[in-house]
Amino acid sequence: MGEPKSYKWLFDYLSPDEGHIHGINTIIYSRQTRFQQMEIMDTKSYGRCLVLDGKMQSSEADEFIYHEALVHPAMLTHPNPKRIFIVGGGEGATLREVLRYKSVEYVLMVDIDEEVVESCKKYLPEWHQGSFEDPRTELKYLDARKYLEETEDQYDIIIIDISEPVEEGPAYLLYTKEFYSMVHRRLTRDGIISLQAGTTSATNLLNFSSVHQTLKTAFPVVRPYQAAIPSFGLPWGFTLASKVIDPQGISPEEIEERALERVKGELRYYNGAIHKGQFLFPKHITKRLESEERVIEDNYPLFTYH
């Protein structure tokens, strides 16, 4: 394998005691926005990447895994998704995946950081693939929580595609009991929320298990799952929560049929077997999910390592 080359490195710290390093070819764009430090860089192993506050958000090589894992379980579980609300998702790739569905009539994407979205439009065209120009898309630069508080519109699916809740960042109030209760009210009868929920690493399960318990205060059906996303350096967790429908009740064969019928183009990561298998956890994670007592609240927020 040889010695490491002497080029620049991104140290993506996963905890105070652990990290993942990426060799960098060049920094394409760097800016401190009103809300966070943003970098778009070209890396040796994963190609072009978006990095926020020093943490990897998505990479050219494997962003399709993350975004298909985030979007398609909810979209294929719902009987007929038409109105979708995306919170965050600055690269436009979550929007891209949602717009592949023939049933979708309207997508509202709300991101608080206009500078991130506009930079991704310019420097990450492979991510959004023109999705911002789709006539079904409406893009607003607002605080998503404030928007939900002040409007009464309902959606079939709400997808939360934001970074982890760091203390200085804009996301921590979008992980609380009060926020999930608000999301419940903004979902239609068959409504579903899908979100990334942090790592499922054996040594760093607090965010994942706390999000699980917090969602249970608002939704009767809460189904955590995970995916392997190499550029993140650790296995990654997601959660799907529903008012009525249990995604685990849908067979792999039905998932395959729905994908063929509903989705434009071929999925690169997601299929019926993945749908079934992603909800299976080893005993140590299941035990932690069941025993976790931490519920995240507005006045008792949870901050991950930054």
ZAFI-868279 format. One record per residue: residue in three letters; x, y, z of N, C-alpha, C in turn. Coordinates in steps of 0.02 Angstrom, whole numbers, plus 50000, padded with zeros to 5 digits. Example, Ala and Ser with C-alpha at 12.3 -4.5 7.8 and 13.67 -1.06 7.14 Angstrom:
<marses>
ALA506604971650390506154977550390506604983550390 SER506424988850354506844994750357506455000250394 
</marses>
This chain:
<marses>
MET500424994050000500005000050000500435006350000 GLY501025006050034501475011650031501315017050082 GLU501755022050085501665027650131501165032650103 PRO500815036350147500355041550124500725046850083 LYS500415049250030500715054549989500715061150028 SER501135065650008501215071950045500795077550016 TYR500135076050003499705081549982499255083650040 LYS498835088550029498405091150082497875086050102 TRP497645086650164497165081850190496575085450221 LEU495985082550213495395084450252495335079550310 PHE495355082250371495245078150431494505078750451 ASP494115073750434493395073650450493325070250518 TYR493275074350570493255071550638492555068750651 LEU492525062450670491895059050684491725059250758 SER492215060250799492145061250871492795064350894 PRO492855066150958493495068850982494065063950976 ASP493905057550968494425052350969494475048450904 GLU494105050350853494095046350792493965050850732 GLY494245048950675494135052950615494285049150552 HIS494135052250497494235049350430494605054750390 ILE495145052950357495515057950319495455056750244 HIS495425062250207495365062050135495925066150103 GLY496285063150056496775066850019496425071649971 ILE496675077949969496355083149929496785084949869 ASN496475085049810496805087749751496815095349752 THR496205098249763496155105549763495515107749798 ILE495535113649828494935116849855494625120949799 ILE494035119149777493705122549722493375128949745 TYR493065128649805492705134549830492695134149906 SER492785139849938492775140050011492465146650033 ARG492005146250080491675152350103491355151250171 GLN491415156250214491035156350276490375159750262 THR489825155950262489175158950251488915161850317 ARG488325164550316488025167050378487935161650431 PHE487915155250408487725149850453488265144650464 GLN488725143750417489195138250422489785139250374 GLN490325135650388490895135550343490765130550287 MET490815132950225490665128750167491295127850125 GLU491415121550104491965120150057491735115150005 ILE491925116449943491845111549890492545109849867 MET492715103449871493405101449857493415095249812 ASP493975094449779494095088549739494565083949777 THR494325077949795494725073349835495015067749791 LYS495525064549817495865059249780495425053049771 SER495065051049823494695044849821493975045549800 TYR493655051149818492925051749808492715057249760 GLY493195060449727493025065649680492785071849715 ARG492365075549681492115081949708491675080649769 CYS491755084749820491395083849884491145090449911 LEU490585090149947490335095749986490495094550059 VAL490815099550090491005099050160490725105150197 LEU490355104050251490075109350291490345108850362 ASP490605114350388490895114450455491385108750465 GLY491775107350413492285102250418492055095050413 LYS491405094050400491125087250398490885085650327 MET491065079750304490855077450238490095076950234 GLN489805080050182489085079750171488895074950114 SER489265075250060489145070550005489745070849958 SER489845065349922490405064949876490165062549808 GLU490535064449757490385062449689490345054849681 ALA490765051249717490805043949708490225040249739 ASP489945042749795489425038749829488815042649852 GLU488725048849826488135052649847487495049049828 PHE487505044949776486905041349755486675036449809 ILE487135033649847486945029149901486555033049955 TYR486855038549977486535042550029485845045050007 HIS485805047949948485175051049927484635045949909 GLU484825040349880484325035149868484085032149933 ALA484545031249982484355028450047483885033150085 LEU483985039650077483575044550111482885045250080 VAL482845044950013482225046649978481775040649964 HIS482055035249937481625030149907481245025749957 PRO481505024250017481085020450063480415023850077 ALA480425030350088479795033950101479375034350038 MET479685036049982479305037049920478985030549895 LEU479325024949905479055018649883478585015449934 THR478615017649997478145015350048477475018850041 HIS477485025350026476865029150019476455026749959 PRO475795026349966475385023749910475375028249848 ASN475435034849857475395039349799475655046249816 PRO476315046949822476595053449844476545058849791 LYS476205064349809476105069849761476435076349784 ARG476365077949848476625084149876477185082549924 ILE477785085149911478375083549950478685089949977 PHE478905089750039479255095350071479955092950089 ILE480475096250062481165094650078481455100150122 VAL481715098150179482045102850225482795101950215 GLY483135107250194483855106750180483975104050110 GLY484465099550104484595096550039484925101149990 GLY485395105250014485675110649974485975108649907 GLU486245102549902486555100449838486035099549782 GLY485405098449801484885097249750484815089949731 ALA485205085449762485165078349745484555074949775 THR484355076949835483725074449863483145076549819 LEU483145082749798482645085249751482655081249687 ARG483235079949661483315075849599482965069149606 GLU483075065649661482795059049670482035059349678 VAL481785064349714481055065049722480715066249655 LEU481025070349613480725072149549480725066449498 ARG481055060949514481035055149471480365051549473 TYR479945053349521479295049949530478755053149486 LYS478425049049448477915051549401477315054549438 SER477185052249499476605054649537476705061649566 VAL477325063849572477475070049607477215076049567 GLU476835080249601476545086249570476875092649594 TYR477135092549656477405098649686477925096849738 VAL478495100249735479025099349786479225106249811 LEU479165107249876479415113349907480065111549943 MET480605114849923481255114049956481405120349994 VAL481515119750059481665125450102482355124450133 ASP482815128850118483495128550146483655135450174 ILE483935135650234484075142050265484675145650235 ASP485115141750203485755144550181485775145350105 GLU485595151250082485575152550009486255151849978 GLU486785153750013487455153449985487665146349970 VAL487475141650012487635134549999487275132149937 VAL486625133549933486235131149876486495134149811 GLU486605140649810486825143849748487515141449727 SER487955140149776488615137449759488565130349732 CYS488115126349761488025119449736487725119549666 LYS487285124249652487015124849584487585125749534 LYS488075129749554488625131449508489145126049504 TYR489345123249562489935118849563489775111449566 LEU489135109649580488945102649585488365100949539 PRO488435102349474487875100949428487695093649423 GLU488185089149436488035081949432487555079849488 TRP487535083649542487085082049597486365083849580 HIS486255090049560485555092249551485285090749481 GLN485705090349431485505088449363484905092549338 GLY484915099049353484395103549329483745103349368 SER483735100049427483115099149465482825105749489 PHE483245110749500482995117149524482565120749471 GLU482665118849408482285121949354481645118049336 ASP481535112349368480935108449355480315112549375 PRO479795112749334479205116849350478835114649413 ARG478955108549435478635106149497478985108549559 THR479575111649552479985113649608479855120849629 GLU479785121849695479795128549724480345128749776 LEU480785133649771481355134249817481285140549858 LYS481335139849924481305145549969481915145450016 TYR482195151350028482755152050074482475154750140 LEU482285150150184481965151850246482165147050301 ASP481975148650362482005144050418481425139250411 ALA481565132850399481035127950385480555127250444 ARG480815127450503480375126750561479895132650566 LYS480155138650557479725144650559479195144250504 TYR479395141850446478915141250391478345136450408 LEU478515130750437477995125950457477545128750511 GLU477825132750555477435135750609476925140750582 GLU477115144150528476705149650504476245147850446 THR476275141650422475845139550366475435133450387 GLU474925132050347474475126350362474495121050308 ASP474915121750258474945116950203475145110050228 GLN474885104950194475045098050211475405094650154 TYR475795089550172476215086050124476165078550135 ASP476255074850081476255067550086476885064850118 ILE477445068150101478095066050129478505072250145 ILE478815072150204479285077350223479965074050233 ILE480465076550197481135073650199481605078750232 ILE481935076650285482385081050322483105079250303 ASP483415083450262484085082150237484545087750261 ILE484735087350325485135092550356485735089450391 SER486215093550409486805091150444486625089550517 GLU487095086450551486985084750621486905091050664 PRO486605090350723486475096250765487085098450804 VAL487515102550773488075105450809487855112050840 GLU488185113850895487945119450935487945126050898 GLU488445127150854488475133450819488075133350754 GLY487825127550734487505126750669486765128250669 PRO486445128150609485755130150603485245124550612 ALA485465118350628485025112550622484735109950687 TYR484995111950745484845108150805484105108350826 LEU483735113650808483025114050826482575110250776 LEU482895106750729482515102550682482585095150701 TYR482805093850762482875087050788482475085950852 THR482025090450869481715090250935481005087350933 LYS480775085650993480095083151003479575088150976 GLU479685094450990479215099650968479195100050891 PHE479775099550859479795099950787479455093850755 TYR479575087850781479265081950752478505082050761 SER478275084850816477555085650826477255090350773 MET477615095550757477395100150705477385096750636 VAL477895092750622477925088950559477315084350554 HIS477145081050609476565076550610475935080250587 ARG475845086250611475255090150593475255092350520 ARG475835092850490475885095150421475885089350370 LEU475815083250395475785077450351475065075350340 THR474915072850280474265070150264474155063550301 ARG473565060550292473385054550331473885048950323 ASP474135047850262474625042550250475345045250253 GLY475425051050285476065054650281476645051050313 ILE477245052650286477875049550308478405054950314 ILE478825054350366479425058450372480025053950364 SER480525056350327481155052750318481725057450335 LEU482225054850370482785059150389483415055150400 GLN483985058550391484625055550412484685056650487 ALA484955051650522484935051750595485605050650627 GLY486155051550589486815050850618487095043850613 THR487705043050636488055036750628487745031150670 THR487835025050646487655019050685488285015450710 SER488825019250717489445016550745489325014050816 ALA489635008550833489545005650900489755010350956 THR490205014950941490465019450993490135026350994 ASN489645027450951489355034150945488625033750925 LEU488215030450965487515029150948487025034150978 LEU487255038951017486795043251054486325047051008 ASN486585050150954486145054050910485625049550877 PHE485835043750852485385039150818484835036650864 SER485025034350924484525031650970484075037050999 SER484345043051009483935048451036483435050950985 VAL483635051450922483155053250869482595048050866 HIS482775041750872482275036350872481755037350928 GLN481995038450989481535039351044481125045851038 THR481435050951010481085057351002480525056750951 LEU480655053450896480135052350845479555048350873 LYS479685043850919479155039650948478665043750989 THR478855049851010478395054151046477865057150999 ALA477985056950934477535060150886477215055250837 PHE477535049550824477305044950772477205037850800 PRO476655034550779476545027650802476995022450768 VAL477225024050707477665019550670478345022950661 VAL478865020150691479535022850685480005017050665 ARG480325017650607480735012150581481435014750563 PRO481915013750608482615015650592482925010850542 TYR483395013250504483765008950457484455011850445 GLN484875008250408485555010650398485805008950328 ALA486335012450309486665011250244487405012450253 ALA487795009050212488525010050213488705015250161 ILE488975020950184489175026350139489925027550149 PRO490335024850105491055024650117491375031350133 SER491175036650100491505043150111491385045850181 PHE490865043350216490735045650284491195042350335 GLY491495036650317491965033450362491655029050415 LEU490995029550425490625025450473489965023350443 PRO489655017850466488975016250443488495021750463 TRP487985022850422487555028650434486825026750444 GLY486495030350489485815028850507485315033750477 PHE484725031150464484155034950440483535032650480 THR483015036550476482395034450508481795036450466 LEU481325032050461480685033350428480145032750481 ALA479715037850485479165037750533478515039350497 SER477975036050518477355036450481476765036850528 LYS476225039850504475605040050541475255033250540 VAL475325029650483474935023450474475345017750446 ILE475715018950393476005013550352476675011250381 ASP476755004650383477375001650405477774999250345 PRO478355002250332478755000250273478984993050276 GLN479034990250336479244983350342478704978450321 GLY478094981050311477554976750287477524976050212 ILE477984979250177477994979050103478534974250081 SER478354969450039478824964250019479344966949970 PRO479914963649965480414965549914480124965549844 GLU479694960749830479394960249763478954966349748 GLU478574968549799478144974349790478564980749780 ILE479114981249817479554986949808479824987249737 GLU480034981449711480284981149642479754983249592 GLU479144980849602478594982649557478434990149560 ARG478424992849619478274999949626478835004249594 ALA479455002149603480005005949574479955006049498 LEU479795000349468479724999949395479155004249370 GLU478615004449408478015008049388478075015549400 ARG478395017549455478375024449477478985028749459 VAL479575025649454480195029349451480455029749379 LYS480645035749359480965036749294481695034749299 GLY481915030449256482615028249256482735022749307 GLU483355020249307483535014549350483905017049412 LEU483705014249470484055015949531484735012449533 ARG485225015849561485905013149563486035009249628 TYR485685010949681485805007849747485205003849772 TYR484625006849769484055004149806483674998949766 ASN483474993549800483034988449770482654984949825 GLY482264979849807481844976449855482234973049910 ALA482794969949893483194966549943483494971549993 ILE483724977249969483994982450013483434984950059 HIS482834985950031482274988350071482144983750130 LYS482144977350118482024972550172482594972350222 GLY483214972050195483784971050239484004977050279 GLN483844983150256484104989150289483814990150359 PHE483234987250373482924987950438483194983050490 LEU483634978550469483914973550515484534976250549 PHE484554975850615485124978250653485414972650696 PRO486054972950709486344968250757486084969650828 LYS486174964850872485864965150938486074971250978 HIS486714973350972486934978851015486584985450997 ILE486424986350932486074992450912485334992050930 THR485024986250920484324985350939484234986651014 LYS484694983951054484654984851126484704992251144 ARG485154995851111485235003051126484615006951106 LEU484325005351047483725008751025483155007751075 GLU483085001651099482535000051145482635003051214 SER483255003751235483395005951304483525013451310 GLU483615016851254483775024051256483225027951290 GLU483415032251337482945036451374482955043751353 ARG483455045551315483545052651296483035054651244 VAL482635059751259482185062851213482425070051202 ILE482485072051139482755078651122482195083851123 GLU482285089151160481775094351166482085101251152 ASP481655106051137481895112751122482335115451178 ASN482125114351241482505116951297482995111751325 TYR483075106251289483545100951308483825097951243 PRO484175101951202484405099751137484995094851144 LEU485125091351090485695086751086486175089451035 PHE486805090151055487315092451008487815086850995 THR487965085650933488465080750915489145084150914 TYR489665080050907490345082850906490455087350846 HIS490785092850857490955097450803491705099050808 
</marses>
